[in-house]
Amino acid sequence: MNQQRQGCLITVEGIEGAGKSSHIEHLRERLTEAGKSVVVTREPGGTTLGEEIRGLLLSHREGGMDADAELLLIFAARAEHLERVIRPALAAGQWVVCDRFTEASYAYQGAGRGMGMDRVGVLEEWLQGAFRPDLTLLFDLPVEIGMGRIAKRADQGGGDIDRFEQEHLSFWERVRGGYLELARRHPDRFRLIDAAPPIEAVRAQVDEAVTAWLKDL
Ligand code: TMP
């Protein structure tokens, strides 16, 4: 565990259609059962300003959005989130489960948008210094399966397709590749979860990974 803080930061990542939301709820229950005080939050978002920025990022706009502007907006939301929510919670001994964090910027902007991992690294260093998640659960699945789940959700009236979700297959392949590259680079803090099987099987993997990690803390 990071010495300067009392709680732990667990982040949850993956391409669209990985079923993150239900697994986050399950994770909250597991950690609460283990006696932790848990805060669940998300990026972009998690604060009033952050949620406003999220609205700007996800909404469709004619002519799209400049990639630098997108990345800087995401880090602006993150600055607010870190200072007002994440760091105070960790300092108070709470456990923070965050639906996406800086690793998403590496995958989506660095790899997906082709901006390069180094560019994201500069902002990460600037904002976070040595601050990193204690554990990142990466829900991985083939892009075709993820896209199929998104299309099914939209067909069933479960929400509109946002500005990221409308991207092409090649974008998603780059995002997935970016995530897998990060997991290879940081095996100490990444746990890879196969998100392709039915939900119960994925949940069992989450339980196994988190239980083993908690034991080693
Ligand atoms: P969500 O729908 O999983 O909450 O994520 C919102 C979108 O924001 C998702 O399509 C990924 C994107 N995103 C980035 O592109 N970069 C980031 O750093 C983060 C946190 C999210």
Residues whose N, C-alpha, C, O or C-beta is under 5 A from the ligand:
A	BS01	TMP	E43 P44 I74 R100 F101 A104 S105 Y108 F164
